[in-house]
Amino acid sequence: MLTSNLNGELTARLNDGAILRTNISREMCELVAQLEGQQVEREWHPDTRFERFEATFQVRNGVVESDDLLITLPGINVQGEGDFNLNSLNFTTQANARLVDTADAACQVNPRLQQLPLPVSCEGHVGDDKAQWCRFDRTAFQASVVELLRDEAGSRVEEELEERLGESMDRIDERLGEGAGQELREGIRRLFN
């Protein structure tokens, strides 16, 4: 088959386009609302309007791969990687959507959620029902939440240690000479980074 012998590289960029018959912004806003215990009350367009799509594709023996997919929607950036087999018409994609604060954002978002990637995993065949292609990756999301909480707790622990040790550092400076306390502070800070 001709497609199994295709090889090369392709760079694609498309501005102001749409993904038909699915609205990623609606799905993201509804997911965020669920996470915050709220509901979204608005009318949605049936398609996903995007500002920019870009990617570099490597084609090897009829399999198209990319590790730099980017889709920019109002208030949402989606980055990912994936592959598409031109012979079998099967595909897999892993992407992280990040909510960003813009004037034209599709929905209002808690600033803490802007720090979290919302992972989506897609796979299937082009002939399958599009509604079954993609799913929210709960396991990856839980790992991101744990990491965010660990980072926040680490910062708070560091601040609290800094506060408690502040006076002690001043005393160390007095006893050992100016700057010794600062060196110790930096050493403690490196322990938490």
C-alpha positions in Angstrom: 0.0 0.0 0.0 1.3 3.5 -0.9 0.5 5.0 2.5 2.7 2.5 4.4 5.7 3.9 2.5 5.1 7.6 3.2 7.9 9.3 5.1 8.7 13.0 5.7 8.0 16.0 7.8 5.1 18.5 7.7 4.6 21.7 9.7 1.0 23.0 9.9 -0.5 26.2 11.2 -4.1 27.3 10.9 -5.6 30.5 12.3 -9.3 31.2 13.1 -10.7 27.7 12.4 -13.3 25.4 13.9 -13.6 21.7 15.0 -17.0 20.8 13.9 -19.8 19.1 15.9 -18.0 19.3 19.3 -17.4 22.2 21.7 -14.2 21.8 23.8 -14.8 25.1 25.6 -18.3 23.9 26.8 -16.9 20.6 28.0 -14.0 22.3 29.8 -16.2 24.9 31.4 -18.7 22.2 32.5 -15.8 20.1 33.9 -14.4 23.1 35.8 -17.9 23.9 37.2 -18.3 20.4 38.4 -14.9 20.6 40.2 -16.1 23.8 41.9 -19.6 22.4 42.6 -21.3 24.8 40.3 -23.2 24.7 37.0 -22.7 26.5 33.7 -25.7 28.5 32.5 -25.2 29.7 28.9 -25.8 28.9 25.3 -23.0 27.2 23.4 -22.1 27.1 19.8 -22.1 23.5 18.5 -18.6 23.8 17.1 -15.2 24.6 18.8 -13.9 27.9 17.4 -10.1 28.1 17.8 -7.7 31.0 17.3 -4.7 28.9 16.4 -3.7 25.3 15.6 -0.1 24.4 15.0 2.0 21.2 15.0 5.0 19.6 13.4 4.3 16.1 12.0 6.8 13.4 11.4 5.7 10.7 9.0 7.3 7.3 9.2 6.1 4.4 7.2 2.6 5.8 7.0 2.3 6.7 10.7 2.0 10.4 11.4 3.4 11.5 14.8 3.6 14.9 16.6 4.9 15.9 20.0 4.1 19.6 19.8 0.3 19.9 19.0 -1.1 23.3 20.1 -4.6 24.5 19.9 -5.5 28.0 21.3 -9.1 28.6 22.2 -10.5 31.7 24.0 -9.4 31.1 27.6 -7.9 27.6 26.9 -4.6 26.4 25.6 -4.4 22.7 24.6 -0.9 21.1 24.2 -0.4 17.5 23.3 1.2 14.7 21.4 -0.2 11.8 19.4 -0.1 9.6 16.3 -2.3 8.7 13.4 -1.9 5.5 11.4 -2.8 6.3 7.8 -3.1 2.5 7.0 -5.5 1.5 9.8 -7.0 5.0 10.4 -6.5 4.5 14.2 -5.2 7.3 16.4 -4.0 8.1 19.9 -3.5 11.5 21.5 -2.7 12.7 25.0 -3.2 16.4 25.7 -3.2 18.8 28.6 -5.6 21.7 28.5 -4.8 24.7 30.6 -7.3 27.4 31.5 -5.9 30.9 31.0 -7.2 34.2 32.2 -8.2 36.2 29.1 -10.8 38.9 28.4 -12.6 36.5 26.0 -12.4 33.4 28.2 -15.3 31.0 27.8 -15.8 30.8 31.6 -14.5 32.2 34.9 -12.0 30.0 36.6 -10.6 29.8 40.1 -6.9 31.0 39.8 -5.8 27.7 41.5 -7.3 25.7 38.7 -5.3 27.8 36.1 -2.2 26.1 37.5 -3.6 22.6 36.9 -3.4 20.8 33.5 -6.6 19.1 32.7 -5.5 15.9 30.9 -7.4 14.4 28.1 -6.8 11.1 26.4 -8.1 10.4 22.9 -8.0 7.2 20.9 -10.0 5.3 18.4 -10.7 4.9 14.7 -11.9 7.7 12.4 -15.1 5.7 11.7 -16.0 5.4 15.5 -18.5 7.7 17.1 -16.7 11.0 17.8 -18.4 11.2 21.2 -16.4 8.1 22.3 -13.0 9.3 21.1 -11.8 11.4 24.1 -12.1 11.2 27.8 -10.9 13.1 30.8 -7.9 11.4 32.3 -8.8 11.3 36.0 -5.7 9.4 37.1 -3.4 12.0 35.5 -5.5 14.8 37.0 -5.4 13.4 40.5 -1.6 13.2 40.2 -1.5 16.9 39.2 -3.7 17.9 42.1 -1.4 16.0 44.5 1.6 17.7 43.0 0.0 21.1 43.3 -0.9 20.5 47.0 2.6 19.2 47.7 4.1 22.3 46.1 1.8 24.6 48.0 2.5 22.8 51.3 6.2 22.9 50.6 6.0 26.7 50.1 4.1 27.1 53.3 6.5 24.9 55.3 9.4 26.8 53.8 7.8 30.2 54.8 7.0 28.9 58.3 10.5 27.6 58.8 11.9 30.9 57.5 9.8 32.8 60.0 10.7 30.6 62.9 14.4 30.6 62.1 14.6 34.3 61.3 15.6 35.3 64.8 18.0 32.4 65.1 19.7 33.4 61.9 20.2 36.9 63.2 21.8 35.4 66.3 24.0 33.2 64.2 25.1 36.3 62.2 26.0 38.1 65.5 28.1 35.1 66.7 29.7 33.9 63.5 29.9 37.0 61.4 27.7 38.8 59.0 26.4 36.6 56.1 26.6 33.2 57.9 22.8 33.2 58.7 22.0 34.0 55.0 24.2 31.1 53.9 22.3 28.8 56.2 19.0 30.1 55.0 20.0 29.4 51.4 21.0 25.9 52.4 17.6 25.3 54.0 15.8 26.7 50.9 17.7 24.3 48.6 16.5 21.4 50.7 12.9 22.3 49.8 13.5 22.9 46.1 
